[in-house]
Structure formats: C-alpha cells, structure tokens
C-alpha cells in the first residue's frame, strides 16, 4: 500500500485563491492523501469559503501569529502521513506532483527529501522556472546547498519522522525558513530532484516577493549559517565561506543605508570568516595528504 502523504496548507486572508490550492491537492492522482488547512486567524471570508466548499476537510483556525513557520508546524503536528508536504494558499500544483515525488522515496530508501519544478506566475519572472536561475541537484547536497538555495518551498516532500527529528521549521525566522529546513535535512539524508513534479508560484503586486529587503534577508541568512558553525565545533568550510560572502553583502547594504557601525562590524566579520575558511581548508588538505 502506498504511504500516506499529508499536505499542510497555511492560509491568511486568501479567500480568493485557497480553493484553487486545495483542489490541486485533493485532485492528485496519488490516492492516499490528507489535507490540513491551518488558518492563521483570517479576517476575510476564508473560513466560510473553506467550510462551505469542503465540509469534511480538516480545517484548523488559530490566533493570528503572522509567522508562517508557526502555522506550518501546527499543521504538521496534526498530520497522520509518513510523508509531509506544504503548499501556500495562493499557489497550486499539477495533478501528478505527489505521484512523481513519492516515486523518489520508493526508488531510493536513503532519500529523505524530494523536490520538483516550480514556475513563476506573475512578476518580472513570469513564465520562468526557479530552476532557470538555480541549477537543481540530487544526492548529498549540503555543501552545494550552502552556496545557494536551489530547493523551492514547493513542490517538495519530506519524511515526517525526519521533519520531527530536526524540530520542524525554526519559528524565530521570518525569512528563508524553508532554506534553513532544507539545510538541516540535507545534512542527514539524500535529496532527490524530479522535473516531472511541477508547481506554480503565483506572484501578485501585493506579494512580499516585490518588497524584499535585501539587508533583512541577508541578516536572516547570517543567522542561519551561524547555527551550523556553532553546531560543528570550528565550523564547516562551506558554511564559513558562505558566512564571509553574506557578511560582505550585509556590509555593502549597511553602507548604502548609512549604518556605519554595522558596516564596520560586518567588514571585520568578512575578514574573520574568510581567514577561518582558509585555515580550515588548509587544515583539511594537509590531513588528507597525511
């Protein structure tokens, strides 16, 4: 029998699009699925729309948090499937997404995360794919993933026991929480990409996609990378290298905003992490020769 797949759909004031997202899951060709909709305290007609259109659906309403990681974790705790996926309420999938992603686990028991192909709809990248900008990779990809996030939030499927083992989403992050999750998962297992699983990322003029503050985003990336340095004694070379790059980016954006103390701090950290990376790389090279 096929493993059960649980799909969590977080929603906040998405009455106009949530049905499209739900329909794209309940109409999947994969026959053993469940859908959990977690409403983060919507103030529009979301609740009545979902309850009237899908009276048998597992619909949960919580007090508004404004934190997608919290909402997703709440939903994940209520699932019963062995495999877990997340879909935002304004996005949707092709009908065979879960079929193709599930095959990745059947073909290789070492796979803990499978992901597919995501197309932008709307915005400056309309019609293009995430994979047009970031080459997808499979296998033990942690070091490559540290350099750049090539795994979209969806369509992606993860073993629930693995998700629980690493503690789910880091709720202290407001940005890049999916990237943080994929990094922690990729340290423990193989990752598999399939171009046959296709989803759509819909970008409206009001979307946060258009209002990304690059300084804030890089500050979140810095926080993510610091966790891996702290958990790996002297730090992994790939992480130290990325920290040097992120620190330099923060330094430049801080200078543009005239945050001069922050500019000085991250200029120093750029040199510090560059030095640590070089020393770690040299140490590993000598150890390998020896």
N, C-alpha and C positions, 0 to 999 in steps of 0.2 A: 504493500500500500504506500502511496506517495506521502511524504512528510507534509504535515500541515504547515501552511505559511500564514503568518499573521501580518496584516498591514495596518499600520497606525497612521491616521490622517489628522494632524493637528489643524485646528481652524480658529480663526478670529475674524469676525465680520467679513465673511466670504459667502454670503447667501447667493450671490450671482454665479459662483463658479464651483461650489462644493459638490453639487450633484454630478457635474462632469467628472470630477476626480473620483467620486465614489463609484459611478457607473463604470469607469475604466478599470476598476478593481473587481467589482462583482461580475463583470462580463469576461473575466480572464478565462482562457482555455484551460488553465490549470484548475483542477476540480476540487482541491482540498484547501480552501482558504477561509479566513475570517477577517472582518474589517472592524476596526475600533476607531471611532471618531471622537477626538478629545477637543471639546470646545473650551477655549481659554476665556470664558466669560464674555462672549459676543454680546454686543448691544444692538445689533441689527436683527434681521429676520432669520438668521442662520438656524437657530434652534427649531423654529416652527417649520422651516423648509425641510430640514433633515428628518424631523419626527413624522411629518405628514407623508413624505415621499418614501421613507424607509422605516416603517413602524417596528420591524423586527431587528433592526440594526443595533449593534452595541454602541450606544451614544452616551458619552460622559460629559458632564459640564462641571468645570472647576472655577474657582475665583480667578479673576484676571491676574496673570503674572507678567505678561509681556516677554517671557523667556521661553523660546522655542525648545531649548533643551529640557526644561522642567516639564513642559507639556508632553514631549515625546517620551520622556522617562515614565511619566504617569501612565501613558498608554501602553508602553512596553510591559509594565508590571501587570497589566490586566490581560495579557495575551496568553494563549494556550499552545501556540505553534512551536515547532522546533526551529523554524526559520523565521526571520523577522525583517520587515521592510518598512520604509517610511515614505509617505507621499504628501507633499504640501497641497492644501485645498485649492490652489489656483493652477495646479499642474495636472498632467494626466499621462497615461501610458497607452501603448498599443496593446491589443488583446492577448498577445502571446509572450509578453515580457516575463512573467513568472515561470512559464514553461521553459524558456531558454535559460533563465538564471538558475532554476532548480537543477537543470542538467549538469551545470558546472560542479555541483556537490556530488551528484551521482557518479560522475566520471572520475573524480579525484577526491578521496576522503580527507586529504590534507588541506583542502580548500576551506577557509573559514569565512571568506567574503567574496561575493561575485558581484560584478557591476556591468552596466550596459552603456548604451549610446544615448546621449542627451542632446536634443536640438533646441536652440533658442527660438522663441516665437515672440516677435516684437523687439523694440530696441535697436541699437546700432548693429547687433549681430544677427538680426532676423534671418532665419533660414540656415544659419551655420550651426555646427556642432561643437560641443565642448572639446571633442577630440580633434577638431581642426586647429586648436590652439595648444593643446596639451596631449602629447602622444600617450596613448594608453599602454600600460604594461601589465604583465601577469607574472606570477611566481612569488618569490620572497622579495618584495619591492620596497622595504622600509627605507633603505638609503636613497633610492631614487625618488620616493615619495617625499622625503625630507626636502629635496631640492624644489619640488613643485607639486601642488595637489592636482593630480590628473583623474581623481575619482569623484564623480559628481554625487550629490546627496541622493539622487535617484536617477534611473532605477538601480537599486543596489539591494542585495540580500545578504544577511549575516546570520550565522548560527546564534540562536538565542542564548545558549549556555556561554558562549564566548562574550556576547554583549554584557551579560550579567557578571561574568568573571572580571571584566575590566571596569565595572561600575557604571556602564552606560555613558550618556552624554555628560560632559563637565558643565554643570549648570552655572558656574561662575563666569563662563564665556558668553558674550553677546554676539560675537562674530566667530566664524571659522570653527564652530563646534563640530561640524561634520569632519573637517580636516583632522582635528585633534582625535576624534574617534577612529578614523581610518588609520592614523599613525600607530595608535596603541594596538589596534587589531593586527596590523601588518607586522608587528614585532613578534607575533605568536603563531602566525599561520601563513599559508599561501593565499594569494589573491588571484582571481581569475576574471579576465575581461571577455565579454562576448558582444560583438557588434549587432547581433541579431535581436537583442533586447533593447527596444527603443522607447524613450520617454520624451516628453515635451516640457520645457521650462518657459512659462508664459510671463513676459515682462510687460507690465503696464507703465504708463507715465508716472504713476504714484509709487512704483516699486522702489524698495531700498537699493536695488541694483543701480539706480541712477543717482543715488545720494551717498555713495560710499566715501567715507572719509579715509583717505589713504594713510594718514598718520594713525588713526584709531585702529585700522585693520592691521598695520604692521606692529603696533603695540600688542595686539592680541596674538599675533604670530610669535612675537618675542616671548610672551608668557607661555605659550605652548611649548616652544623649544626649550625654555629654561627647565621645564618639568623633566624632560628627558636627560638633560645634563645632571640634574640632581639625583635622578634615579639610576645613573650609570657611573657612579664614582667620579672619575675625571672627565667623563663625557665621551660620547661617540664622535668620531671625526666628522661624519656627515652633518651632525647636529651643530658642532662647533663652527663649521664652515657656514652653515645657514644662519647661525646667530650673528656672525660677522657681517654677512650681507644684509640681514634685517636691521642690525644696529646702524649700519651706514645709511640705509634708507630712512630710518627714523631721524637720524642726524640731519639729513638733507631736508626732509619735510619740516622738521623743527626750525631749521634756519629760515626757511621760507616764511614760516609763521612768526618769526622773530622770538621764538622761545630759546633764548641764548643759553640758559643754564642746561636745558635739556639737550641742546646741540652739543655743548661741551661734554656732557655725561656720555652721550652715545658715540661721540667721536673717540673718547677714551675706550669705550667698550668694543668698538670696531677693531681697534688695535689689540686689545686684550684677547678677544676671541680668535683673531687672526693668528696671534702668537701661539695660543693654546692649540689651535688646529694644526699649525706647522709642527709643533713639538710632538703632538700625539701621532701625527702621520709619520714623522721621522722615527719615533719610538717603535711603532708597529712595523715599519720597514726593516729596521735593524733586528727586531725579534724574529721576523720571517726569514731573514737571511741566516740568522744564528740557528 
